[in-house]
Amino acid sequence: MSTKSVVMIELDRIQIPYELAESKPREEKLERIRQHIQKSGELDEYIVVHQESLTLVDGYIRYLVARELGFTFVPVRWGNLREFGLYR
């Protein structure tokens, strides 16, 4: 992972959009990320968060697994909501 524009923030500060909070990812995806984190001790990719609102833009499964595994802080990259199709 490149560390360009990466910051550590508290997992609890990340705001989850309603649509994601109501969705249930497939267990296979959760398990793949879970195994990587347990083996390496870190996320395989950064969680992407909108800087002003702290809204999750990308990485919901990583967010869920980090929470499940007891992470307090996670590395995030600031992302543009438009970049991920959240705002047109």
TIVONU-963912 format. One record per atom (N, C-alpha, C): atom name; residue number from 1; residue in three letters; x, y, z. Coordinates in nm, 2 decimals. Layout:
BEGIN
[fimar "CA", NUM, "ALA", [X, Y, Z]];
...
//
This chain:
BEGIN
[fimar "N", 1, "MET", [0.08, -0.12, 0.00]];
[fimar "CA", 1, "MET", [0.00, 0.00, 0.00]];
[fimar "C", 1, "MET", [0.09, 0.12, 0.00]];
[fimar "N", 2, "SER", [0.05, 0.22, -0.08]];
[fimar "CA", 2, "SER", [0.12, 0.35, -0.08]];
[fimar "C", 2, "SER", [0.07, 0.43, 0.04]];
[fimar "N", 3, "THR", [0.16, 0.51, 0.10]];
[fimar "CA", 3, "THR", [0.12, 0.59, 0.22]];
[fimar "C", 3, "THR", [0.09, 0.73, 0.18]];
[fimar "N", 4, "LYS", [0.08, 0.76, 0.05]];
[fimar "CA", 4, "LYS", [0.05, 0.90, 0.01]];
[fimar "C", 4, "LYS", [-0.09, 0.94, 0.06]];
[fimar "N", 5, "SER", [-0.09, 1.06, 0.12]];
[fimar "CA", 5, "SER", [-0.21, 1.12, 0.17]];
[fimar "C", 5, "SER", [-0.29, 1.02, 0.27]];
[fimar "N", 6, "VAL", [-0.22, 0.95, 0.35]];
[fimar "CA", 6, "VAL", [-0.29, 0.86, 0.44]];
[fimar "C", 6, "VAL", [-0.28, 0.91, 0.58]];
[fimar "N", 7, "VAL", [-0.39, 0.91, 0.66]];
[fimar "CA", 7, "VAL", [-0.39, 0.95, 0.80]];
[fimar "C", 7, "VAL", [-0.46, 0.84, 0.88]];
[fimar "N", 8, "MET", [-0.43, 0.84, 1.01]];
[fimar "CA", 8, "MET", [-0.49, 0.75, 1.10]];
[fimar "C", 8, "MET", [-0.61, 0.82, 1.17]];
[fimar "N", 9, "ILE", [-0.73, 0.76, 1.16]];
[fimar "CA", 9, "ILE", [-0.84, 0.82, 1.24]];
[fimar "C", 9, "ILE", [-0.91, 0.71, 1.32]];
[fimar "N", 10, "GLU", [-0.98, 0.76, 1.42]];
[fimar "CA", 10, "GLU", [-1.06, 0.66, 1.50]];
[fimar "C", 10, "GLU", [-1.17, 0.60, 1.42]];
[fimar "N", 11, "LEU", [-1.18, 0.47, 1.43]];
[fimar "CA", 11, "LEU", [-1.28, 0.40, 1.35]];
[fimar "C", 11, "LEU", [-1.42, 0.45, 1.38]];
[fimar "N", 12, "ASP", [-1.44, 0.48, 1.51]];
[fimar "CA", 12, "ASP", [-1.58, 0.53, 1.55]];
[fimar "C", 12, "ASP", [-1.62, 0.66, 1.49]];
[fimar "N", 13, "ARG", [-1.52, 0.74, 1.44]];
[fimar "CA", 13, "ARG", [-1.55, 0.87, 1.38]];
[fimar "C", 13, "ARG", [-1.61, 0.86, 1.24]];
[fimar "N", 14, "ILE", [-1.59, 0.74, 1.17]];
[fimar "CA", 14, "ILE", [-1.63, 0.72, 1.04]];
[fimar "C", 14, "ILE", [-1.78, 0.71, 1.03]];
[fimar "N", 15, "GLN", [-1.84, 0.79, 0.95]];
[fimar "CA", 15, "GLN", [-1.99, 0.78, 0.93]];
[fimar "C", 15, "GLN", [-2.02, 0.69, 0.81]];
[fimar "N", 16, "ILE", [-2.11, 0.60, 0.84]];
[fimar "CA", 16, "ILE", [-2.15, 0.50, 0.74]];
[fimar "C", 16, "ILE", [-2.28, 0.54, 0.67]];
[fimar "N", 17, "PRO", [-2.28, 0.55, 0.54]];
[fimar "CA", 17, "PRO", [-2.41, 0.58, 0.47]];
[fimar "C", 17, "PRO", [-2.52, 0.48, 0.50]];
[fimar "N", 18, "TYR", [-2.64, 0.52, 0.51]];
[fimar "CA", 18, "TYR", [-2.75, 0.44, 0.54]];
[fimar "C", 18, "TYR", [-2.76, 0.31, 0.45]];
[fimar "N", 19, "GLU", [-2.73, 0.33, 0.32]];
[fimar "CA", 19, "GLU", [-2.74, 0.22, 0.23]];
[fimar "C", 19, "GLU", [-2.64, 0.11, 0.26]];
[fimar "N", 20, "LEU", [-2.52, 0.15, 0.30]];
[fimar "CA", 20, "LEU", [-2.42, 0.05, 0.34]];
[fimar "C", 20, "LEU", [-2.46, -0.01, 0.48]];
[fimar "N", 21, "ALA", [-2.50, 0.07, 0.57]];
[fimar "CA", 21, "ALA", [-2.54, 0.01, 0.70]];
[fimar "C", 21, "ALA", [-2.65, -0.09, 0.69]];
[fimar "N", 22, "GLU", [-2.73, -0.08, 0.60]];
[fimar "CA", 22, "GLU", [-2.84, -0.17, 0.58]];
[fimar "C", 22, "GLU", [-2.81, -0.29, 0.50]];
[fimar "N", 23, "SER", [-2.69, -0.30, 0.44]];
[fimar "CA", 23, "SER", [-2.65, -0.41, 0.35]];
[fimar "C", 23, "SER", [-2.57, -0.51, 0.43]];
[fimar "N", 24, "LYS", [-2.57, -0.63, 0.38]];
[fimar "CA", 24, "LYS", [-2.50, -0.74, 0.44]];
[fimar "C", 24, "LYS", [-2.40, -0.80, 0.34]];
[fimar "N", 25, "PRO", [-2.27, -0.77, 0.35]];
[fimar "CA", 25, "PRO", [-2.17, -0.83, 0.26]];
[fimar "C", 25, "PRO", [-2.17, -0.98, 0.26]];
[fimar "N", 26, "ARG", [-2.13, -1.04, 0.15]];
[fimar "CA", 26, "ARG", [-2.11, -1.18, 0.15]];
[fimar "C", 26, "ARG", [-2.00, -1.23, 0.25]];
[fimar "N", 27, "GLU", [-2.03, -1.34, 0.31]];
[fimar "CA", 27, "GLU", [-1.93, -1.39, 0.41]];
[fimar "C", 27, "GLU", [-1.80, -1.42, 0.35]];
[fimar "N", 28, "GLU", [-1.79, -1.46, 0.22]];
[fimar "CA", 28, "GLU", [-1.66, -1.49, 0.15]];
[fimar "C", 28, "GLU", [-1.58, -1.37, 0.15]];
[fimar "N", 29, "LYS", [-1.64, -1.26, 0.12]];
[fimar "CA", 29, "LYS", [-1.56, -1.13, 0.11]];
[fimar "C", 29, "LYS", [-1.51, -1.09, 0.25]];
[fimar "N", 30, "LEU", [-1.59, -1.10, 0.35]];
[fimar "CA", 30, "LEU", [-1.55, -1.07, 0.49]];
[fimar "C", 30, "LEU", [-1.44, -1.17, 0.53]];
[fimar "N", 31, "GLU", [-1.45, -1.29, 0.50]];
[fimar "CA", 31, "GLU", [-1.35, -1.39, 0.54]];
[fimar "C", 31, "GLU", [-1.21, -1.36, 0.47]];
[fimar "N", 32, "ARG", [-1.21, -1.33, 0.35]];
[fimar "CA", 32, "ARG", [-1.09, -1.30, 0.27]];
[fimar "C", 32, "ARG", [-1.01, -1.18, 0.34]];
[fimar "N", 33, "ILE", [-1.09, -1.08, 0.37]];
[fimar "CA", 33, "ILE", [-1.02, -0.96, 0.44]];
[fimar "C", 33, "ILE", [-0.98, -1.00, 0.58]];
[fimar "N", 34, "ARG", [-1.07, -1.07, 0.65]];
[fimar "CA", 34, "ARG", [-1.04, -1.11, 0.79]];
[fimar "C", 34, "ARG", [-0.90, -1.19, 0.79]];
[fimar "N", 35, "GLN", [-0.89, -1.28, 0.70]];
[fimar "CA", 35, "GLN", [-0.77, -1.37, 0.70]];
[fimar "C", 35, "GLN", [-0.64, -1.28, 0.67]];
[fimar "N", 36, "HIS", [-0.66, -1.19, 0.57]];
[fimar "CA", 36, "HIS", [-0.54, -1.10, 0.54]];
[fimar "C", 36, "HIS", [-0.50, -1.02, 0.66]];
[fimar "N", 37, "ILE", [-0.60, -0.96, 0.73]];
[fimar "CA", 37, "ILE", [-0.57, -0.88, 0.85]];
[fimar "C", 37, "ILE", [-0.51, -0.96, 0.96]];
[fimar "N", 38, "GLN", [-0.56, -1.08, 0.98]];
[fimar "CA", 38, "GLN", [-0.51, -1.16, 1.09]];
[fimar "C", 38, "GLN", [-0.37, -1.21, 1.06]];
[fimar "N", 39, "LYS", [-0.34, -1.23, 0.93]];
[fimar "CA", 39, "LYS", [-0.21, -1.28, 0.89]];
[fimar "C", 39, "LYS", [-0.10, -1.17, 0.90]];
[fimar "N", 40, "SER", [-0.14, -1.05, 0.84]];
[fimar "CA", 40, "SER", [-0.04, -0.94, 0.83]];
[fimar "C", 40, "SER", [-0.05, -0.83, 0.94]];
[fimar "N", 41, "GLY", [-0.16, -0.83, 1.01]];
[fimar "CA", 41, "GLY", [-0.18, -0.73, 1.11]];
[fimar "C", 41, "GLY", [-0.22, -0.59, 1.05]];
[fimar "N", 42, "GLU", [-0.25, -0.58, 0.92]];
[fimar "CA", 42, "GLU", [-0.29, -0.46, 0.86]];
[fimar "C", 42, "GLU", [-0.39, -0.48, 0.75]];
[fimar "N", 43, "LEU", [-0.46, -0.37, 0.71]];
[fimar "CA", 43, "LEU", [-0.55, -0.38, 0.60]];
[fimar "C", 43, "LEU", [-0.48, -0.40, 0.47]];
[fimar "N", 44, "ASP", [-0.54, -0.46, 0.38]];
[fimar "CA", 44, "ASP", [-0.48, -0.49, 0.25]];
[fimar "C", 44, "ASP", [-0.49, -0.36, 0.16]];
[fimar "N", 45, "GLU", [-0.59, -0.28, 0.19]];
[fimar "CA", 45, "GLU", [-0.61, -0.15, 0.12]];
[fimar "C", 45, "GLU", [-0.66, -0.05, 0.22]];
[fimar "N", 46, "TYR", [-0.64, 0.08, 0.19]];
[fimar "CA", 46, "TYR", [-0.70, 0.18, 0.28]];
[fimar "C", 46, "TYR", [-0.85, 0.19, 0.27]];
[fimar "N", 47, "ILE", [-0.91, 0.23, 0.38]];
[fimar "CA", 47, "ILE", [-1.05, 0.27, 0.38]];
[fimar "C", 47, "ILE", [-1.05, 0.42, 0.32]];
[fimar "N", 48, "VAL", [-1.14, 0.45, 0.24]];
[fimar "CA", 48, "VAL", [-1.15, 0.58, 0.18]];
[fimar "C", 48, "VAL", [-1.26, 0.66, 0.25]];
[fimar "N", 49, "VAL", [-1.23, 0.78, 0.29]];
[fimar "CA", 49, "VAL", [-1.33, 0.86, 0.37]];
[fimar "C", 49, "VAL", [-1.33, 1.00, 0.31]];
[fimar "N", 50, "HIS", [-1.45, 1.06, 0.31]];
[fimar "CA", 50, "HIS", [-1.46, 1.20, 0.27]];
[fimar "C", 50, "HIS", [-1.42, 1.29, 0.38]];
[fimar "N", 51, "GLN", [-1.32, 1.38, 0.36]];
[fimar "CA", 51, "GLN", [-1.25, 1.45, 0.46]];
[fimar "C", 51, "GLN", [-1.34, 1.54, 0.55]];
[fimar "N", 52, "GLU", [-1.43, 1.61, 0.49]];
[fimar "CA", 52, "GLU", [-1.52, 1.70, 0.57]];
[fimar "C", 52, "GLU", [-1.62, 1.63, 0.65]];
[fimar "N", 53, "SER", [-1.69, 1.54, 0.59]];
[fimar "CA", 53, "SER", [-1.80, 1.47, 0.66]];
[fimar "C", 53, "SER", [-1.76, 1.34, 0.73]];
[fimar "N", 54, "LEU", [-1.64, 1.29, 0.70]];
[fimar "CA", 54, "LEU", [-1.59, 1.16, 0.75]];
[fimar "C", 54, "LEU", [-1.68, 1.05, 0.71]];
[fimar "N", 55, "THR", [-1.75, 1.07, 0.60]];
[fimar "CA", 55, "THR", [-1.84, 0.96, 0.55]];
[fimar "C", 55, "THR", [-1.76, 0.86, 0.47]];
[fimar "N", 56, "LEU", [-1.78, 0.73, 0.50]];
[fimar "CA", 56, "LEU", [-1.72, 0.63, 0.43]];
[fimar "C", 56, "LEU", [-1.75, 0.63, 0.28]];
[fimar "N", 57, "VAL", [-1.65, 0.63, 0.20]];
[fimar "CA", 57, "VAL", [-1.66, 0.64, 0.05]];
[fimar "C", 57, "VAL", [-1.63, 0.50, -0.01]];
[fimar "N", 58, "ASP", [-1.54, 0.43, 0.04]];
[fimar "CA", 58, "ASP", [-1.50, 0.30, -0.01]];
[fimar "C", 58, "ASP", [-1.43, 0.22, 0.10]];
[fimar "N", 59, "GLY", [-1.46, 0.09, 0.10]];
[fimar "CA", 59, "GLY", [-1.39, 0.00, 0.20]];
[fimar "C", 59, "GLY", [-1.48, -0.04, 0.31]];
[fimar "N", 60, "TYR", [-1.61, -0.06, 0.28]];
[fimar "CA", 60, "TYR", [-1.71, -0.10, 0.39]];
[fimar "C", 60, "TYR", [-1.67, -0.23, 0.45]];
[fimar "N", 61, "ILE", [-1.63, -0.33, 0.37]];
[fimar "CA", 61, "ILE", [-1.60, -0.46, 0.42]];
[fimar "C", 61, "ILE", [-1.48, -0.45, 0.51]];
[fimar "N", 62, "ARG", [-1.37, -0.37, 0.47]];
[fimar "CA", 62, "ARG", [-1.26, -0.35, 0.56]];
[fimar "C", 62, "ARG", [-1.30, -0.28, 0.69]];
[fimar "N", 63, "TYR", [-1.39, -0.19, 0.68]];
[fimar "CA", 63, "TYR", [-1.44, -0.12, 0.80]];
[fimar "C", 63, "TYR", [-1.50, -0.22, 0.89]];
[fimar "N", 64, "LEU", [-1.59, -0.31, 0.84]];
[fimar "CA", 64, "LEU", [-1.66, -0.40, 0.92]];
[fimar "C", 64, "LEU", [-1.56, -0.50, 0.99]];
[fimar "N", 65, "VAL", [-1.47, -0.55, 0.91]];
[fimar "CA", 65, "VAL", [-1.37, -0.65, 0.97]];
[fimar "C", 65, "VAL", [-1.28, -0.58, 1.07]];
[fimar "N", 66, "ALA", [-1.24, -0.46, 1.05]];
[fimar "CA", 66, "ALA", [-1.15, -0.38, 1.14]];
[fimar "C", 66, "ALA", [-1.23, -0.36, 1.27]];
[fimar "N", 67, "ARG", [-1.36, -0.33, 1.27]];
[fimar "CA", 67, "ARG", [-1.44, -0.32, 1.38]];
[fimar "C", 67, "ARG", [-1.45, -0.45, 1.46]];
[fimar "N", 68, "GLU", [-1.48, -0.55, 1.38]];
[fimar "CA", 68, "GLU", [-1.49, -0.69, 1.44]];
[fimar "C", 68, "GLU", [-1.37, -0.73, 1.51]];
[fimar "N", 69, "LEU", [-1.25, -0.70, 1.46]];
[fimar "CA", 69, "LEU", [-1.12, -0.74, 1.52]];
[fimar "C", 69, "LEU", [-1.07, -0.64, 1.62]];
[fimar "N", 70, "GLY", [-1.15, -0.54, 1.66]];
[fimar "CA", 70, "GLY", [-1.12, -0.45, 1.77]];
[fimar "C", 70, "GLY", [-1.02, -0.34, 1.74]];
[fimar "N", 71, "PHE", [-1.01, -0.30, 1.61]];
[fimar "CA", 71, "PHE", [-0.93, -0.19, 1.57]];
[fimar "C", 71, "PHE", [-0.99, -0.06, 1.63]];
[fimar "N", 72, "THR", [-0.90, 0.03, 1.69]];
[fimar "CA", 72, "THR", [-0.95, 0.16, 1.74]];
[fimar "C", 72, "THR", [-0.92, 0.26, 1.63]];
[fimar "N", 73, "PHE", [-0.80, 0.26, 1.57]];
[fimar "CA", 73, "PHE", [-0.77, 0.35, 1.46]];
[fimar "C", 73, "PHE", [-0.74, 0.27, 1.34]];
[fimar "N", 74, "VAL", [-0.77, 0.33, 1.22]];
[fimar "CA", 74, "VAL", [-0.75, 0.27, 1.09]];
[fimar "C", 74, "VAL", [-0.68, 0.38, 1.00]];
[fimar "N", 75, "PRO", [-0.60, 0.33, 0.91]];
[fimar "CA", 75, "PRO", [-0.55, 0.42, 0.81]];
[fimar "C", 75, "PRO", [-0.65, 0.45, 0.70]];
[fimar "N", 76, "VAL", [-0.67, 0.58, 0.67]];
[fimar "CA", 76, "VAL", [-0.76, 0.62, 0.57]];
[fimar "C", 76, "VAL", [-0.70, 0.71, 0.47]];
[fimar "N", 77, "ARG", [-0.75, 0.71, 0.35]];
[fimar "CA", 77, "ARG", [-0.72, 0.80, 0.24]];
[fimar "C", 77, "ARG", [-0.84, 0.89, 0.22]];
[fimar "N", 78, "TRP", [-0.81, 1.01, 0.20]];
[fimar "CA", 78, "TRP", [-0.93, 1.11, 0.17]];
[fimar "C", 78, "TRP", [-0.97, 1.08, 0.03]];
[fimar "N", 79, "GLY", [-1.10, 1.08, 0.01]];
[fimar "CA", 79, "GLY", [-1.15, 1.05, -0.12]];
[fimar "C", 79, "GLY", [-1.27, 1.15, -0.15]];
[fimar "N", 80, "ASN", [-1.29, 1.17, -0.28]];
[fimar "CA", 80, "ASN", [-1.39, 1.25, -0.33]];
[fimar "C", 80, "ASN", [-1.52, 1.17, -0.35]];
[fimar "N", 81, "LEU", [-1.63, 1.21, -0.30]];
[fimar "CA", 81, "LEU", [-1.75, 1.14, -0.31]];
[fimar "C", 81, "LEU", [-1.79, 1.11, -0.46]];
[fimar "N", 82, "ARG", [-1.77, 1.21, -0.54]];
[fimar "CA", 82, "ARG", [-1.80, 1.20, -0.69]];
[fimar "C", 82, "ARG", [-1.72, 1.09, -0.75]];
[fimar "N", 83, "GLU", [-1.59, 1.07, -0.71]];
[fimar "CA", 83, "GLU", [-1.50, 0.97, -0.76]];
[fimar "C", 83, "GLU", [-1.56, 0.83, -0.75]];
[fimar "N", 84, "PHE", [-1.65, 0.81, -0.65]];
[fimar "CA", 84, "PHE", [-1.71, 0.68, -0.63]];
[fimar "C", 84, "PHE", [-1.85, 0.67, -0.66]];
[fimar "N", 85, "GLY", [-1.90, 0.78, -0.73]];
[fimar "CA", 85, "GLY", [-2.04, 0.78, -0.77]];
[fimar "C", 85, "GLY", [-2.14, 0.80, -0.67]];
[fimar "N", 86, "LEU", [-2.10, 0.86, -0.55]];
[fimar "CA", 86, "LEU", [-2.20, 0.88, -0.45]];
[fimar "C", 86, "LEU", [-2.28, 1.01, -0.47]];
[fimar "N", 87, "TYR", [-2.22, 1.11, -0.54]];
[fimar "CA", 87, "TYR", [-2.28, 1.23, -0.57]];
[fimar "C", 87, "TYR", [-2.26, 1.26, -0.72]];
[fimar "N", 88, "ARG", [-2.36, 1.30, -0.79]];
[fimar "CA", 88, "ARG", [-2.35, 1.33, -0.93]];
[fimar "C", 88, "ARG", [-2.33, 1.48, -0.96]];
//
